[in-house]
Amino acid sequence: MCAHVLVAEDDVNQAELIRRYLEHEGHTVRVVHNGRAVLEEHHRDRPDLVVMDVMMPVMSGLEACRVLRAESDVAVLLLTARSTEEDLLTGLDLGADDYVTKPYSPRELMARVRTLLRRSRTPVRDEERVLNAGPISVDPARHAVRVDGAPVECTPVEFQLLRALAARPGLVLSRAQLLELIHGISGYITERTIDVHVKNLRRKIEPDPRRPVRLVTVYGIGYKLVGPDRGR
């Protein structure tokens, strides 16, 4: 699964290490050293994946992620030395798809890269049916989401989350179930990750994200996707 990967890391030695490992796996790699360069490179030649450090000069990785997400659904993997859960969830809230905390092993990083690329590029059968839940339709073959007929841009993780729920309309999926479906088994991704992705999705699919009627919480259990006529 070769891809075009943009690496943003201000530590030159660390950036070179990441480049070598990515190229060893067959990827084409472009390296930049600040957040503003990420945006410039993305505009010039859109990558399949951005691997980006949070703490960088000129523009931070978080700010670059925020700008990227306003204009693109490119997969984003953040690298961060901030180990508290709140710091990590901040990146997801800005639209990142995944994160790896420093220090990390290169093998761990490559595993997360493979998972994220597989999630965003997994081929599906052309005949796979469109999934419908009320005004929401999820088209796996075209990797497309529509709400009331209007297209909605979703990140790879948001799409997988919505797809999992739309395949089981009206059924409750626990945070643990959703976490395994979209992230796989991981010791450093917590169930609160799901809450952040759900909050971001609600901004896109709900008439009023503060009072969700489509992607609803079943307290103490998890989440379900319902239509206006199936809210009970």
C-alpha positions in Angstrom: 0.0 0.0 0.0 2.4 2.7 -1.2 1.4 6.3 -0.5 2.6 9.8 -0.8 3.4 10.9 2.8 4.1 14.4 4.0 6.3 14.5 7.1 6.4 17.7 9.2 9.0 17.5 12.0 11.4 20.3 13.1 13.9 17.9 14.6 16.0 17.2 11.5 17.4 13.9 12.8 14.0 12.6 13.8 12.5 13.7 10.4 15.3 11.8 8.6 14.6 8.7 10.7 10.9 8.8 9.9 11.7 9.3 6.2 14.0 6.3 6.1 11.4 4.0 7.7 8.6 5.3 5.4 10.7 4.9 2.3 11.7 1.4 3.4 8.0 0.5 3.3 7.7 1.8 -0.2 6.2 5.2 0.4 7.1 8.5 -1.4 8.1 11.0 1.3 8.3 14.8 1.4 9.8 16.4 4.6 9.1 19.9 5.8 10.0 21.5 9.2 7.1 23.8 10.2 3.3 24.0 10.0 3.2 26.7 7.3 5.3 24.6 5.0 2.7 21.8 5.5 0.0 23.9 4.1 2.1 25.1 1.2 3.1 21.6 0.3 -0.4 20.3 0.7 -1.7 22.9 -1.8 1.1 22.1 -4.2 0.8 18.3 -4.2 -1.9 16.8 -2.0 -0.5 13.8 0.0 -2.3 10.7 1.1 -1.2 11.2 4.7 0.3 13.9 6.8 2.6 12.8 9.7 3.0 16.0 11.8 4.7 17.0 15.0 2.6 19.1 17.3 5.4 21.5 18.5 6.9 23.3 15.5 8.1 26.8 14.7 6.3 29.4 12.5 3.0 27.5 12.9 2.3 24.6 15.3 1.1 21.2 14.1 -2.2 21.9 15.9 -2.8 25.1 14.0 -1.8 23.5 10.7 -4.2 20.6 11.5 -7.0 23.1 12.1 -6.4 24.9 8.8 -6.0 21.6 6.9 -9.2 20.2 8.2 -11.1 23.3 7.1 -10.2 22.6 3.5 -9.3 18.9 3.2 -10.1 15.4 4.4 -6.5 14.2 4.1 -5.5 11.7 6.8 -3.5 13.3 9.6 -1.4 11.5 12.2 0.0 13.7 15.0 3.2 13.2 16.9 3.2 14.7 20.3 5.4 14.9 23.4 2.4 16.0 25.4 1.3 12.9 27.2 -1.8 14.0 29.1 -5.1 12.8 27.8 -6.5 16.3 27.5 -3.6 17.4 25.3 -4.0 14.4 23.1 -7.7 14.8 22.7 -7.2 18.5 21.6 -5.5 17.2 18.4 -8.4 14.9 17.7 -10.9 17.7 18.4 -9.1 19.7 15.7 -9.7 16.9 13.2 -6.6 14.7 13.5 -7.3 11.0 12.7 -4.8 9.5 15.1 -1.8 10.3 17.2 1.4 8.8 18.6 3.1 10.0 21.7 6.8 10.6 22.1 9.0 8.7 22.7 7.8 6.1 20.3 9.4 3.2 18.4 9.6 3.5 14.6 7.9 0.1 14.4 5.0 1.5 16.4 4.8 4.6 14.2 4.8 2.5 11.0 2.0 0.3 12.4 -0.1 3.4 13.0 0.7 4.6 9.4 -0.3 1.3 7.9 -3.6 1.2 9.9 -4.5 4.8 8.9 -3.7 4.3 5.2 -5.6 1.0 5.2 -8.6 2.8 6.8 -8.6 5.6 4.3 -7.8 3.6 1.2 -9.4 0.2 1.7 -11.0 -0.9 -1.6 -14.6 -1.9 -1.4 -16.9 -3.8 -3.8 -18.6 -1.5 -6.3 -21.9 -3.3 -5.5 -21.7 -2.7 -1.7 -25.0 -1.0 -0.8 -25.5 2.5 0.3 -26.2 2.7 4.0 -29.2 4.9 5.1 -30.2 6.1 8.5 -33.0 8.7 8.2 -31.6 11.7 6.3 -28.0 10.3 6.4 -26.6 8.1 3.7 -23.2 6.5 3.7 -21.8 5.2 0.4 -18.8 2.9 1.1 -18.0 2.4 -2.6 -17.6 6.1 -3.2 -16.4 7.0 0.3 -19.2 9.6 0.4 -21.6 10.9 3.0 -24.8 12.9 2.4 -27.1 14.5 4.8 -30.5 15.6 3.5 -29.0 15.1 0.0 -26.1 17.5 0.6 -22.5 16.1 0.5 -20.6 16.2 3.8 -16.8 16.0 4.1 -15.6 13.5 6.7 -12.1 12.5 7.8 -11.2 8.8 7.3 -11.9 8.0 10.9 -15.2 9.9 11.0 -16.3 8.0 7.8 -15.4 4.7 9.4 -17.3 5.6 12.6 -20.4 6.7 10.7 -20.2 3.7 8.4 -20.1 1.3 11.5 -23.2 3.1 13.0 -25.1 3.3 9.7 -24.7 -0.4 9.1 -26.5 -1.0 12.4 -29.2 1.8 12.5 -31.0 2.0 15.8 -28.5 -0.4 17.5 -26.3 0.8 20.3 -22.5 0.3 19.9 -20.3 0.8 23.0 -17.3 3.0 22.9 -15.1 -0.1 23.2 -16.8 -1.6 20.1 -16.4 1.5 18.1 -12.8 2.0 19.2 -11.9 -1.5 18.0 -13.8 -0.9 14.7 -12.0 2.3 13.8 -8.6 2.0 15.6 -8.0 -1.6 16.3 -6.5 -2.8 19.6 -4.2 -0.2 21.0 -2.8 0.5 24.5 -2.6 4.2 24.1 -5.9 5.1 22.4 -8.7 5.5 25.0 -12.4 5.3 24.8 -12.6 9.1 25.1 -11.2 9.3 21.6 -14.6 8.1 20.4 -16.4 11.0 22.2 -14.2 13.5 20.4 -14.9 11.9 17.0 -18.6 11.9 17.8 -18.5 15.5 18.8 -16.8 16.4 15.5 -19.3 14.3 13.5 -22.3 16.0 15.2 -21.0 19.4 14.0 -21.4 18.0 10.4 -24.6 16.0 10.5 -26.8 17.4 13.2 -29.2 20.4 12.8 -28.1 21.5 16.3 -25.0 19.7 17.5 -25.8 20.7 21.1 -29.1 18.8 20.9 -28.3 15.7 18.8 -31.3 13.8 17.3 -29.4 11.7 14.7 -26.2 10.5 16.4 -27.4 10.1 20.0 -25.9 9.0 23.3 -27.2 6.1 25.2 -26.0 6.9 28.6 -23.8 4.4 30.2 -23.6 2.3 27.0 -22.5 4.1 23.9 -23.9 5.6 20.7 -26.5 4.9 18.0 -27.5 6.4 14.7 -31.2 7.0 14.3 -33.6 8.7 11.9 -36.2 11.2 13.1 -38.8 8.5 13.1 -36.6 6.0 15.0 -35.5 8.1 17.9 -36.8 5.8 20.7 
